[in-house]
């Protein structure tokens, strides 16, 4: 199982005419291996910047981001909020997955077979020969998730992956995500504005706030799995929800 920790991260944005904005000042955070950790906080608190620093998409001044990928094929997978833009519209669904499959010693036919077998084991049904534009939003999102998970990343970063979905589809996708995660040895870091979603999905919820960014609260979600939608109306869920909400409200008042 991979280990994952951030130590003394420093990140400052220099904005023309607006001076320096210090986002992280010796910020440290460790994650539980193999767990789902949700990160919540108000807009502008550094959630997405943190994911981008982890993924190497945003440079930072100093600090250590350590990911021991163990036996996983790749270190990091990333599903963006605008996931549709990461699909290549001129490629069929199966080729959108094939082009990122890191088992490059396989032939194309072997990759196709591997992808379909991987999907079948997880009860995934997709129109492999269709193009993304011919598919529903849910099918497109499943292609993106499958593309990232099939490489067995040590860490999978999810930035508001269900933000564009209506509530009914969000409920379905929570189940789909956890079903995929349970069969893949991956540590998931989920950024969400939705406290309900964070508590429902996560083993731990981390609340960020302040400027520079601070950890306002870390809350273990001691709710057994599997979790089903009926849980949302239970007292055990509301207990965890209220604790996280209290931290979130505290975070909105800290400068």
C-alpha positions in Angstrom: 0.0 0.0 0.0 1.4 3.4 -1.0 2.4 6.0 1.6 1.6 9.7 0.9 2.7 12.8 2.8 3.2 16.5 2.2 5.9 18.2 4.3 6.6 22.0 4.6 4.9 23.0 1.4 5.4 26.6 0.4 3.4 28.1 -2.5 3.0 31.8 -3.3 1.1 33.4 -6.3 2.5 36.6 -7.7 -0.4 38.5 -9.3 0.3 41.6 -11.4 -1.0 44.6 -9.6 -2.2 42.5 -6.7 1.1 41.7 -5.0 1.9 38.3 -3.4 -0.7 35.8 -2.2 0.8 33.2 0.1 -1.3 30.0 -0.3 0.8 27.5 1.7 3.4 28.4 4.4 5.2 25.3 5.6 2.0 23.3 5.2 2.2 19.6 6.1 -0.4 16.9 5.7 -0.3 13.1 5.7 -2.9 10.8 4.2 -4.1 7.4 5.2 -2.9 4.8 2.6 -5.7 3.1 0.7 -8.4 5.3 2.1 -10.7 8.0 0.7 -9.8 11.4 2.1 -12.2 14.3 1.3 -11.0 17.9 1.5 -13.5 20.7 2.0 -13.3 24.4 2.5 -14.6 27.7 1.2 -13.8 28.9 -2.3 -10.2 30.2 -2.5 -8.9 28.2 0.4 -6.3 26.3 -1.7 -8.0 23.0 -2.3 -7.5 22.9 -6.1 -4.0 24.4 -5.8 -3.1 21.6 -3.4 -4.2 19.0 -5.9 -2.3 20.7 -8.7 0.9 20.9 -6.6 0.5 17.2 -5.8 0.1 16.4 -9.5 3.0 18.5 -10.6 0.8 20.9 -12.6 1.5 23.9 -10.4 5.1 24.7 -9.3 5.8 25.5 -5.7 8.7 27.2 -4.0 9.8 24.4 -1.6 8.6 21.4 0.3 8.3 17.7 -0.2 5.5 15.7 -1.7 6.3 12.1 -1.1 4.4 9.3 -2.8 5.8 5.8 -2.5 3.9 4.0 -5.2 4.8 0.5 -4.0 3.6 -2.0 -6.6 1.3 0.4 -8.4 1.9 1.0 -12.1 1.8 4.8 -11.8 2.1 7.4 -9.1 -0.8 9.8 -9.7 -4.2 9.8 -11.6 -6.2 13.0 -11.9 -9.9 13.5 -12.7 -10.7 17.2 -13.3 -13.9 18.9 -12.7 -14.2 19.6 -16.4 -13.5 15.9 -17.2 -15.0 16.1 -20.7 -12.2 18.3 -21.8 -9.7 15.6 -21.0 -11.2 13.2 -23.5 -9.8 13.1 -27.1 -12.9 13.6 -29.3 -11.3 12.0 -32.4 -10.7 8.7 -30.5 -13.2 6.1 -29.7 -13.9 5.3 -26.0 -11.6 2.3 -25.9 -8.8 4.2 -27.6 -9.2 7.1 -25.1 -8.3 4.5 -22.5 -5.7 2.6 -24.5 -3.7 5.7 -25.2 -2.9 6.2 -21.5 -2.5 2.5 -20.6 1.0 2.3 -19.2 1.4 -1.4 -20.0 3.1 -0.4 -23.2 4.7 -3.8 -23.8 1.2 -5.1 -24.9 0.0 -5.0 -28.4 -3.1 -2.9 -29.2 -5.3 -6.0 -29.3 -3.9 -7.2 -26.0 -4.6 -3.8 -24.5 -8.2 -4.0 -25.8 -8.6 -7.4 -24.3 -7.1 -6.2 -21.0 -9.4 -3.2 -20.8 -12.5 -5.2 -21.5 -11.6 -7.9 -19.0 -10.8 -5.2 -16.4 -14.2 -3.6 -17.0 -16.1 -6.9 -17.0 -14.6 -7.7 -13.5 -16.1 -4.5 -12.3 -19.5 -4.8 -14.0 -18.7 -1.8 -16.3 -20.5 -1.7 -19.6 -19.5 1.0 -22.1 -20.0 1.5 -25.9 -16.3 0.9 -26.7 -16.5 1.7 -30.4 -18.4 5.0 -29.8 -16.8 8.4 -29.7 -17.2 10.6 -26.6 -19.6 13.0 -28.3 -21.9 10.1 -29.0 -22.1 9.2 -25.3 -24.0 10.5 -22.3 -22.2 12.6 -19.6 -22.2 9.6 -17.3 -20.6 7.3 -19.9 -18.0 10.0 -20.6 -17.2 10.3 -16.9 -16.9 6.5 -16.6 -14.4 6.5 -19.4 -12.3 9.1 -17.6 -12.5 7.3 -14.3 -11.6 4.0 -15.9 -8.8 5.5 -17.8 -7.2 6.8 -14.5 -7.9 3.7 -12.4 -6.8 1.1 -14.9 -3.2 2.1 -14.4 -3.6 1.4 -10.6 -2.3 4.8 -9.5 -0.9 5.1 -6.0 -3.0 8.2 -5.6 -6.1 9.3 -7.5 -7.0 13.0 -7.3 -10.6 14.0 -7.8 -11.4 17.7 -8.2 -15.2 18.1 -7.8 -15.8 15.2 -10.2 -19.6 15.2 -9.8 -20.2 19.0 -9.7 -22.0 19.1 -13.1 -24.4 16.2 -12.3 -27.9 16.5 -10.9 -28.6 15.1 -7.4 -29.9 11.7 -8.7 -26.9 11.1 -10.8 -24.5 12.2 -8.0 -26.0 9.5 -5.8 -25.5 6.9 -8.5 -21.9 8.1 -9.1 -21.0 7.9 -5.4 -21.9 4.2 -5.5 -20.0 3.7 -8.8 -16.9 5.4 -7.4 -16.8 3.4 -4.2 -17.4 0.2 -6.1 -14.4 0.9 -8.3 -12.2 2.0 -5.4 -13.0 -1.2 -3.4 -11.4 -3.3 -6.2 -8.4 -1.0 -6.8 -5.5 -0.5 -4.3 -5.6 3.3 -4.6 -5.5 6.2 -2.2 -8.2 8.7 -3.2 -8.0 12.4 -2.4 -11.4 14.1 -3.2 -12.0 17.8 -3.2 -15.6 18.7 -2.8 -17.8 21.7 -1.9 -20.5 19.3 -0.8 -20.2 18.3 2.8 -22.8 15.6 2.5 -20.8 14.1 -0.4 -17.6 14.3 1.6 -19.0 12.6 4.7 -20.7 9.9 2.6 -17.7 9.0 0.6 -14.7 9.5 2.8 -12.9 7.7 5.6 -11.6 11.1 6.7 -12.7 14.6 6.0 -10.1 17.4 6.2 -11.4 21.0 6.5 -9.1 23.7 5.2 -9.4 27.5 5.8 -7.5 30.7 6.5 -4.8 32.5 4.5 -2.3 31.0 4.3 -4.1 27.7 4.2 -4.4 25.9 7.5 -6.0 22.6 8.6 -9.0 23.6 10.6 -10.2 20.1 11.4 -9.5 16.4 10.7 -12.5 14.2 11.2 -12.5 10.4 10.9 -15.8 9.1 9.5 -16.5 6.0 11.5 -19.4 4.7 9.4 -19.1 1.1 8.2 -19.0 0.2 4.5 -20.7 -0.5 2.2 -22.7 2.8 2.5 -26.0 3.0 0.8 -28.2 6.1 0.0 -30.5 5.3 3.0 -27.6 6.2 5.2 -28.2 9.9 4.4 -31.3 10.0 6.5 -29.8 8.2 9.5 -28.7 9.7 12.8 -25.2 8.2 12.5 -24.7 10.1 9.3 -26.1 13.4 10.7 -23.7 13.1 13.7 -20.6 13.1 11.4 -22.2 15.7 9.1 -22.7 18.1 12.0 -19.2 17.8 13.3 -17.7 18.5 9.8 -20.2 21.3 9.2 -19.1 22.9 12.5 -15.4 22.9 11.4 -16.5 24.3 8.0 -18.3 27.2 9.6 -15.3 27.8 11.8 -13.0 27.8 8.7 -15.1 30.5 7.0 -14.4 32.9 9.9 -10.6 32.4 10.0 -8.4 34.8 8.0 
